[in-house]
Amino acid sequence: MASWSATHPWRAIATWFVFVALCLAAGSLAGTNSATSADYRVGEAGRAEAIAAEGHLARPPTERVLIESPSGPVDAVAADRAVQELTRRMRALPEVDRVEPPVRSENGEIVMVSIVMNGEELAAKRHIGPLIEQTAAVQAANPGLRVTETGRPSMSQGLDEQRSDDLLLSEMITFPVTLAVLLLVFGSVLAAGVPLLLAVSSIAASMGLAMVASHALPDAGVGNNVILLIGMAVGVDYSLFYLKRDREERARAGGRVSPAAAVEIAAATSGRAIVVSGLAVIVSTACLYLAGDVIFSSLATGTVIAVLVAMVSSLTVLPAVLAKAGDRVERRRARRAVRPASGRAGRAGWRDGERQDGGRVWAAILRPATRRPVVTLLVATVAMLALALPAVTLKLNVPGTDTFSRKIPAVRTWDRLTTAFPHLQATHLIAVRADPARSGEVVTALRDLARRVQSDRRFAADPVPEPKTSSDRRVSTLELAVPFPAGSQEARQPLQRLRSEHLPVTVGRVAGAEAAVSGDVARDVDYVSHQNEKLPWVIGFLLVATFVMTVAAFGSVVLGLVGVILNLLSAAAAFGLLVVVFQHTWAEGLLDFTSTGFIGSRVPLFLFVILFGLSMDYQVFAVSRIREAALRGVPTREAVVEGIGGSARVITSAAVVMVSVFAAFVFLSLVEMKQMGFGLAVAVLLDAFVVRTMILPSIMTLLGEASWWPSRTMRRRRAVPGLADVRPVGAAD
């Protein structure tokens, strides 16, 4: 592949950009197929929603317009005038099903008008624009009042707009930092610009392909975020590894090989490592599909596409660019290197500088691991375990309105709404399906259930709910209001009692009736339970996949076990730091968030899977260099120093780039994205600067030749002197 690209550079470059353009065109034509409410259904809550939808009794999307006075109780005459105008405007919209009569709060300061929209709840955010415009028109016509709108559709739209702004902010942070790091590594604008350009073009192609893929696997609204997050990190990393190896080979040859030949050598070494690493990330991420959740599937699809496209770009268009650029990539740096002398001496000096940089400095860093491996291993492992210890107090919850940014106007209005009308905070939905002949019994049982909960202070006593029945009399529903936030313990306790006590003694006694409970609280509870049920399968498959990939790459069962253990250690330490930062309040001002006392329920599994894949990056590239030296007959202790010393600079640079990309997400508004960005950033830091420079070399030094067991290739190459010179170092077995 590299040879063809190197010998047909313009054709390869043109093909790549045509591919990117086609991906974007296909994505634009196909559009994004967004997930519907049905895609999110899990557990009992999902069954209840399916029953309600069957009877056309699903909870409709509802917006609330608040009419307030800037201070004190609202004037009744002015409020009535505003209500009449609002009602007239809203009823004229095709998006509106009906407008409910106004309701005044107990303190008289707020008048609320409920607007019931057409269509399903999740899709309503795409049609909320006209309603917001009419609310703004009423506000303009009544300057003495404050007229604002809120509801799940308008808050969802606000979140989407915030995600778009966050993406722009992350790009503004990520691109300059990445370019600065690459300039420090290569000292050349051209060499630094190539990885960045390829990463950006890969992200563009990935976003187009993700639109097409969404028609098979619906997009949950997080695809572009994860493509930017992962695409930039691995895109730059893969190009960095390849470009750095190409420079090393040309420097080592001292101008005695052509650019195309240097590219082929880089392909046989770093190119092979990129393939192994990329496939490891893809296989690891694919484990998320086992979670059976539309959000995890969306995250997995975005990650798989981003990594696959980045891997392909680094193996096709990058060799073409390097071959075409040739010695021009090195010209400026070579001039600096030969300035004190000229010719061969200058080239030798530059190579010596590379050797010293990768030799003396990293030999000193690795000296504790290679000379005192037991002490180094114990100290580093204890430190990582200490960082991981807080993870035992990890608390999970599904983020709700309490975690939304208060910069969104609809969220601020929601806070005022739920303060004035507490019963609107959350709702339990009981859905029952039965034979039409038993419809009367079902309604009677639901009324009995409503009476039973009226004396429970954890349910809203007023207004008294009335059951609804479908036109075919097969489905009946009952909504019970809860005057507590959906994510609170006060809202969860009555759900358990409702399911285990009230429902069995009422609806449960109707012969043949199928009943289930959904609603704001039940969705969250069942989602976490569903995730916990799937977790052992996902983690088990991930551990096996990581082990198999490592054994296949290096032919060593020992390294496979070591890789799994080290990845677990990195992930555990990252979780511990995540708990310390986000479950407490001390970092709120530093990272601009409000602690909810828990971690988003989706964050740990996503981090765990992605971290296993990304940790394979450093595992593959570091061990590949060690293996190259070992295949030449170098003793394992010296091979560790040579391999890690030779790859340390590029791995460090790659880690800095990856950390800067992930850290940019800490500055975003959504708490979940902050948690993901922080977790990935600290995990990469620990993996690159502790695990791969202290723990891994200590273990391999202690194991010695046993590190490669039972690799027949390693035994054969070490047993026959000179066999390592038969083919290029690092070529595939």
N, C-alpha and C positions, 0 to 999 in steps of 0.2 A: 504494500500500500504506500509506504513512504517512498519507495523507489520510483513508483509510477508518478507520484506527486512531484518528486524532485526533478524528474526528467521531463515533465509536462506542467511546469509551474503555472503558466498563464491559464491553461485549461482547467487546472485544479482550482485556482483562485476564482475564476469566472463561474465554475460549477457550484462552488460554495455559496457565492452571493446570489446566484440564481435560485439555489435551494432555499436560502433565507427569504428571498422575495416570494417564492412559491408558498412557503409556510405561512407568511403573513397574509398573502392573498387568499389562501384556502381558509385561514382562520376568519378573515373578514367576511368571506362569502358564507361560511357555515354559521358564524355567530356563536355565542356561548349558550349552551343549554344549561340553565341554572337548575339546581335541585329544587324539587317541589316539597310540599309538606309531607307527602307520602314517603319521600326518600328518607325522612328523619325518624320515621316511626320505629320504635324498639320496645320490647317488653309489653307489659300490661297496658301501659299508657298508649303504645302504638295500636294495640288491639281496640282499645276504647275509641281512639280517633278514627280507625277504619270503620267501626260500627256506626259512629255518628255520621261519617261521610256517606255511608251507604244509605242512610235515611235522610240525607241532605240536611242534617242538623249539626254539621260541624260549626265550631265557633267562628262566626264571621269576623273579618278584620274591622276593627272599630277605632275611630279617632275621637278624641275629646278636645273640644275647644273651650278654653277658660276665658271668661269675661270678668275682669277685675278692675278695681279702682287702684290707682297708684298708692293710695293710703286710705285705710279704714274701709267700712262697708261700702259695697258698690251701690250707686244710685239706681233705684228700681226702674225709673222711667227710662234712663239712658241705657240700662242693661236690656230692658224689653225691646227697645228700638234696635239695638245691636243684634239681639236674638232673632228678631223678625227678618232683618236684612240677611243675616247669616243663613237662616233656614231657607229663604228664597233662593239665595245663590247656590247653596249646596244641593237642593232638590233638582236644580236644573242640570246638574252634572251627570253624565252617563255612568261615571264610576261609583255613584252613590245609590244605595238601595233605599235607605230611609234616614230621616232625621228624627231623633227622639225628642220628647218634650224637655225643656230646660229643668235643671235641678239646682237648687241653691244650697250652699254649704251651711252647716249649723251656725257658724259665726256670722253668716251673711256677707262675707267678704268675696265670695266667688260664686259665679253662676256657670254651670257646666252644661254644655250641649254635646250629646253623643251622636256621632255620624257613623252609621253602619254602611260599609262599602260592599260592593259586589265582588265575587271571586273568592279565591282561597287566601288564607291569612298570609302565607309567605310571599305570594306574588303581589300583594297589595302595595309593597314599597315601590314597585315600578310604575304605579298609577297614582301615586300620592301627590304628584306635582300640582295638578289642577286644584286640589283641595287646599293646599298650602297657599296657592295664589289667591283663592277666594278669601281665606282667612286674613291674608295681608291686605286685601281690598277693604274688608270690614274694619280692620285696624286703622287704615288710612282715613276712612269715613267717620271714625269715632276717636279722634285724637285724645279725648279726655279719659278714655278707657285703655286698659291693657288687654288686648285680644291675642291669645297665643294658642298654638295647637300642639298636641302630643298624642302619643299612641304607639303601638309597636311598629306599624308601617312607617311613620315619620321618623321614629328613632332608628329603625333599620336603614332608612335612606341616609340619615345623618352619619351612621357608622360607615356606610359605603363611601360617602364623601370624605370622611376622615381617613379611611384606608387609602384613598387616592392621594390625599395630601401627605399621608405618611410615606407612601411609596416615593413621592417626589422628594421629600425630605431625606429619606434614606439614600436616594441616588445622589443628592447634593453632598452628602457626607462621605459616601462610599467611594465614589469615583476619584475625587482629589486625593484622598488618603491612599487608595490603591496605587494611583499613579506615582505618588511621592515614594512609596515603598519600592516600587519597581525601578524608579530612577536611582534610588540608593543601591539596589542590587546590581543593576546593569550599567549604570553611568551613561546611558544612551537613551535619548528620547525615542529613537526608532525601536530599539529593543524593548523599552518599557511600554511603548504604545501598542506593540503587536499583541501581547496577552490581553490587554484591556479591550482592544478592538474586537478580538475574537470572542471574548467573554460577552461583550455587548451584543454582537451579532448572534451569538448562541442563545442569549436570553430572548432576543426578538423572535428567532425561529421557534424557540420553545413555547413562547406565548401563543404563537399562531397554531402550533401543533396541539397545544392544550385546548384551544377552542374547538378544534376538530374532535379531539378525544372526549370532550364533554358530552358529545352526543351518544357515546357508549357508557361513559361514567360521569354522571352529572357533576357540575362544578358547584361547590358549596360556598363560593365567594372568597376562598383563600388561595386559589391556584396561583395567581400572579404574585402574591406576597412570597410564597415559598419558592417560586421560580427565580425571583430576584434574589432571595436570600441564599439559596443553594447554587443557582446558576453562576452568580458572580464569584462565589467562593471557589467552587471546583473548577470553573472555567479558567480563572487566572492561575490556580494551582497547577492544573495539568499543563497549561502552556509554559508555566514557569519551570516545571520539572524538565520538560522536553527541551526548552530553549537553553536552560543552564547546561544540560548534558551535551547539547550540540556545541556550545562554546568551549566546554572542557575538551571535547574530542578534537576540535580544531586547534586549540591551544597546545594540546599534547602532541599533535602532528606537526606543529610549527610550520604550517603552510604546505606540507607534503601530501595532503589529501584534498580532493575537490570538495566544495560545499555539499554536493550530492552524496558523496561517500560519507562525510561527517553526519549527514542526516540519517543515512542508513544505519550507522553505528548507534546513533541516538535512538532510532526506532527499535533496534534489537535489545536495548537496555531499558531506557526510560519509557519508550513506547510500550514495551511489554508490561512494565509495571503500571502504566496508566490503564491498560486494558484490564488487568487483574483488579486494580483499585476501583475502577469504574463499575465493573461487574459486581464487585463486593458491595458497593453502595447501592446498586440497583436491586440486588437480591435481598439485602438487608431491608431496604425500604419497602419492597414488595410484601414483607411480612405484615405491613399495616392493612393490607387487604383482608387479612384474616380477622380483623377486628369487626368486620361486618357493619361498618358505620360510614355514612356518606362523607363525613368530614375527613376521617382518616383516609378514605379512598381518594378524596380530592387532594389531600396532602401527598399521598403516595404517588398519584399520577403526575402531579407537578414536579416532584423530586425526580422520579424516574426519567421523565422527558428531559428535564434540565441536565441531568448527569449524562444521559445518553448522547444528547446533542453536543455537550461540551467535550465528551470523549471523542466523538467522531471528528469534531473540528480540530482537535489537537493532533489527530492522526492523519488528517487529509490536507486541509488548507495550510496548517502550520508548517509541515515539511516543505510545501511548495513556496511559502513565503521565505523560509530560511534559505532554501536553495537559491531562490531568485536574488535575495538580498546579498548572499555570499559574504565576502569579507567586509562589505560596507557596514554590517552590523557591529563589527569589531574595530573599525578604522579609528574612531576617536579614542577609544581606550588603548588600542595598540600604539597610537602616537604618543600618548602619555607614558606608556611603558617603555618605549624606545628612546624617549627624549634624552636620558643621560648617556645612552650609548646608541648603538645601531645594529641592524642585522640580527644575526643569530644570538648575540649576547642579549639584546633587548628582549627577544622572544623568550629566551631562557629565564631572564629576570622576572618576566611576567608570570611564567609558569611557576617559578620558585615562589613568587608572592602568593599565587593561588595555593601552592602546597603548604606554605607557612600559615596562611590564613586558615586552611582546613586542617593543618597539622598541629602547630604549636598551641594555638588557642583552644581548639577542641580536644587536643590531647590532655591539656591541663584540666579542662572541664570533665573529661571522662576518666581522669586518673583515679579519683576515689572509687568509681565503679569497677575499674579493672584491677586496682591494687588492693583495695579493701572492699571486695564485693559484698561480704556478709554484713558489715556495718552499714554500708551505703544502702543496701537493700532493706535492712531493718528500719533505718531512720526514715527513708523515703516512704516505705509502706505504712509505717505508723503515722506519719504526717498525713498521708492520703486518707487513711482510715479515720483520723481525727476530723478531717474536713467532712467525711461522709457521715459521721455520727449523728448530726442533727436530722438527717434524712429519716430516722426512725419516728420522728414527730410529724412527718409529712401529712398534711390534711388536704383532701381533694374536694372540690365542689365545682358545679357547672357555673361559669360566670353568667351573671344576670344584669339587670338594670343597675344594681349597686356597684358594678365594676365599670360601667360605661363612663366615658369622659364627660365631665360637666361642662366642657367647652361646647358641646352640642346643645343648641337651644331647646330642642324637643325633650332632652333629658332633664334640663333644669325645670321645664314646665311639668314634666312627669313628677318630679319631687314635690312641687306645690300641689299637684292633683292628688297624690296619694296621702299627703298630709291632711288635706281637707276632706278627702273621701277614702278612708283607710280600707274599706271593703273592696276597692278596685285594685289592690296590690297583687292579689293572686286569686285563682279560682280552681276548685276541684270540679271536674266534669265526670258525672256518672253516665255511662252509656249502656243501654240494655237492648238486646235483640231477643225477640220471642215470637211465638206464633201469634198472628193477628187476633185470634180468638181470645188470647190472654192479655190483650192490651190493657183492659180495664184493671186486671190484677196488678200489672206492672205499674201503672200510674198510681194506684192505691199504695203499693209498696214504696214507691219513691216519695209520696207525700208523707208516709209514715217515717221514712228515713229523714226527711227534712225536719219533721217535728222533733225527732230524737236529738238532732244536733243543735237545735235552737238554744238549749240550756247550756251548751258547751261554749265557754268564752273564747275558745280558739277558732270558732266559726263566727262569721258576721251574723248577728241576730236580725238585722234589718237591712234590706227588705227581705221578706219571706219568699223563698224561691218557689216557682211553680213548674212542674214537669212539662216537657214538650214532646209531642208525638208526631211521627212522620205521617204523610198522607196515606201510606199503605198500612199503617198501624203496626208495622213490624219493629220499629225502632223508637225508643223513648230515651230522653236525656233529662238530666237535672244538674244545674250548676249551683255550687255552694261557694260563697265568697269567703275568703280568708283575710283577716285584717293585719297580716304580717307579710314581710317580703318573702318571695318564693324560696330564696336560698337560706332562710333562717330556720333554726331548730323549732321555733314555735309553729311554723307552717308545716313542718315535716311530721310532727307528732300526731296531729289529727288525721293525716293521711293514713298512717299505719292503723289507727283505730278505726277509721272509715272502712278500710279494706278487710280487717280481721274481725271486727265486731259488728258494726252497723249494717254492712252490706249482706253478710250471711243470714241475719235474722229478719231481713226485710225482703229485698229482691231475691235473695238466695232461696227463699221458700216458694218462689213461683216455679212451677214445674216446667222444665225445658228452657228456662231463661238463661241467657249468656250475658253476664255483666262484667264490666271492667271500669277502672277509674283512671282518668287522665287529668290534664290540666297543667298549670305552670309548675306546680310542685312535683307532681307525679312524673312529668317528663324528665326533670333533673334527676330524681331519685332512681328511676328506671334506667336512665342513660348510664349513670355511674355503675349500677349493678350489672348492666349488660357489658360494660367495658371490663369490669372485674372478672366476669365469666370468661371473656375472650383472652384476657391478659396472659394466663399460663400458656395457651396455645401460641400466641404471638411470640412471647419470650423464648419458649422452647424451640420453636422453628428458627428463630433468630440465632440462638446459640449454636444449633446444629449447622445452620447455613454458614455462619462465620467460621466455625471449625473446619467444615468441608472445604470452603474457599481457601483457607490458609494452607491446609494440607495439600490441596491441588496445586497451589502456587509454588510451594517450596518442597513438597515431598516429605514433610516432617510432621509427624503426629505431635511431637513435643512442642514445636512452635505453634501448632494449632491450639493446643491447650493453653500455652502461655498467652497467646493472642486473646483468647476468650477471657481469661482471668484479668489481664491488664485492661481490657475494654470495660469489664464490669467495675473495676476499681476506678477508672476515669469517670464513668457514669455516676457511680455512687458519690464520689467527691463533688461532682457538679450538682447533684440533687441536694446534698448537704448545704452547699453554699446558697442554692436557690431558696431553701427553707429559711436560712438565716436572714437573707435579704428581704424576701417578699412576704413571709408569714409574720413579720414583725414590723414595727413602725419606724425604726431608727434610720432607715434609708429612704423614707418617703420624700423628704426634701431634696436629697441628693439625686434621686432618679425620677422625681416628679411623678409620683403615683400615690394613691391612697390604699393602704393595706386592707385587705378583706379578711386576713387571718387564714387564708388558704391558697393553694396553688390550683390554677385552672385544671380541670379534670383531664383535658386532652394533652396538656403540656408534658407530663412525665413520659407517657408512652411514645409520643412523637420524638422527644429528646433522646430517649433510650435507643430507639431504632436508628435515628439519624446519626447519633454519636457512634454507634457501633460501626456504621458504614464509613464515617469520616475518619475514625481511628484507624481503619484499615489503610487509609492513605499513607499515614506515617509508618505504620507497620510494614506495608509492602515496600515503600521506597527505602526505608532504613535497612530492613533485612535483605532486600535485593542487593544493596551495595556490600553488605557484610558477606552475602553469599558469593558475590563475584570474587571477593578476595579469597574466601575459603576454597573456591573452585580452583584457584591458582596455586593452592597448596599452603597458603598462609595459615599459621595456627589460629585457632578461634579467638584467643585473647587479642592478638594483633589485628585479626580481621575485624573485630568489633571496633577497635580504635580507627582503623583505616576506613571501614564502611560508614560508620556514623560520622567520623570526621569529614569524609568526603561528601556526605549528603547533608551535613548539619546546617551549612549556610543556606542552602536552598529550602530545606525543611523549615528552618527558622523564619525565612522570608515568607514562605507560603503560610506559615502559622500566623504571622503578623497580618498578612492580607486577609486571611480568613477571620481572624479575630476582629479586625476593623470592620469587615462586612457585617458580622453578627452583632458587634457592639453598637452599630448604627441603629439597630432595631430597639435598643434600650431607650432611645430618645423618642420613640413613637408614642402615640397616645393610648393605644389599646394595651391593657395590662397583660393579656395573654401573649401578645407579640413581644412585650418587654421581657417577660419571663422566658420565652423561647430564645430570644436573642442573647440574654444574659447567660442562660444555661449553656448554650452552644459556645459562647465566647470563652467562659471560664473553663469548660471542658477541653477545648482545643489548647488553651494555654497550658493547662496541667498536663495534657497528653504530650505536647511537644517539648515542654521544658522540664518536666519531672519524669514522666513515664519513659519517654524515648531516650533521655540522656542520663537517667540514673537507674531506674528499675530494670528496664530491658537489658542494657549492657551488663548490669550486675548479674542478672539471671543467666545470660548467655556465657558470661565469664565463668560462673560457677559450674554450669553444665558442661562447658567445653565441647568436645566432639559429640557428646550426647544430644546437643541442640539439634543435630540434623537427623536423628534417628526417625525412621529407618530408611532414609534416602539412599537408594542404590546409586543414583547419579553421583552423589557426593562421595560415597565410598570408592566408586570406580575412578573418579577424577583424581582423588587423593592417592589412590594406589598406584597409578601409572604416571611417573614423572613426565612432564612436558605435554601431557594430554590437554591441559588447559589452553595451550597455544594453538590447538587445531582449528578453533573457530573463535569469533569475536567474544570477548568477555561479556557475560551477561546475556548471551543469546539464549533463545528458548531451548529447553531440553528436548 
